[in-house]
Amino acid sequence: MTIKVPFVDLNSQHEPIQTQLQQAIQDVFAKGDFILGQALSDFETAFAAASGTEYGIGVASGTDAIALGLQACHIGAGDEVILPANTFVATLIGVVGAGAKPILVDCDPKTALIDLEAASQAITPQTKAIIPVHLYGQMVSPSQLLNFANTHKVLIFEDAAQAHRAEREGYKAGSVGIAAAFSFYPSKNLGAFGDGGMVVTKDADVAAKMRRLRNYGSSQKYVHIESGTNSRLDTLQAAILNQKLPYLSGWNSDRLTIAQMYDRELAPLAAAGIIPMENQSGTGHIYHLYVIKIDDSCPLERQQLQAQLTAAGIQTGIHYPIPCHLQPAFSYLGYQQGDFPQSEKLSQQILSLPMYPGLKNSQITEVIDAINSSLKLKQN
Ligand SMILES: Cc1ncc(COP(=O)(O)O)c(C=O)c1O
């Protein structure tokens, strides 16, 4: 089967800046400062500023950014952390990695973001923090989050792995809570040539602890004041990310333009049960993913539509097919099928359409045409 519209195409991003990327790699090669080198501190400073914070601490992955970031905020054993059931499992793995107890809650079916009303119900005297996941590139409302945190006296630790430079209500993703985690997995809006992550914060103490935790608990060579780990963003990856960072805003606005075209073209299909996830943040949504819901009123089921699109050469994804509470690894948490009905329903009905800077209008038209033909086939 020839792929006519890939789900993601990283080459369209990298080819135009190939020379400068190669030069950046060459520079690290010449300098030889592979661990905690100059390009890393440059990138940490630049990315922290881009996310409206002061300190950036590069780590090996977004998962480590959550696990170590929570620890840097003194969140761990004996603490409960509220997070959505509808997220990539790494959010949950990060909480477990920090030694805290994960408390899952349901999501808002219109946006797929954490339901703060449900989160309020989950508060106990042990609740130390909430992790809003800025899923698909849309922030959880900062004003509502801050209100929640003030009311319940808990910390906000943002999972901004899908939200590089997203904005809402005048806030930048990463700047709302005590600290935030980003991922630079290659297909993220800002992606490395391998794994990578970062914690950003405005708090100097959190930043200092975080720097130790990623570096064997040490800030002075061979003196270890706590037990950390080895999780540093490679200088080489930081050098690549440094070159890519100035293009991020442009790439994000390309994604927004693509999303707006999808929105326009899909609007007539709402009556047939094809509903895009709601954008509640206007131009601040950075569309890491463009997700539609194939709801109960649609003559097609999600699997059928996905199969038809695949047959038409269009790659799609599902983010995510199994909510966290139903993942076998976490059965010990004691959650059951039926605990989070909105997350469960979304996992059956959502479909992510191709989305990347460089996706052509003609390709978007192919996606829309293929959806229309699938619906017609079914109706006839
Ligand atoms: C919402 C979310 N949280 C955490 C992560 C973990 O990031 P990483 O894959 O870099 O460990 C990801 C990405 O994979 C993610 O999408």
The ligand as an ORCA input file, in Angstrom:
! r2SCAN-3c Opt
* xyz 0 1
  C       1.676     13.758     27.466
  C       3.047     13.143     27.483
  N       3.690     13.025     28.663
  C       4.918     12.491     28.736
  C       5.575     12.040     27.608
  C       6.889     11.372     27.770
  O       7.911     11.914     27.013
  P       9.112     11.008     26.512
  O       8.599     10.126     25.409
  O      10.121     11.992     26.034
  O       9.612     10.221     27.669
  C       4.952     12.160     26.357
  C       5.580     11.784     25.095
  O       5.943     10.782     24.712
  C       3.644     12.702     26.293
  O       2.994     12.808     25.136
*
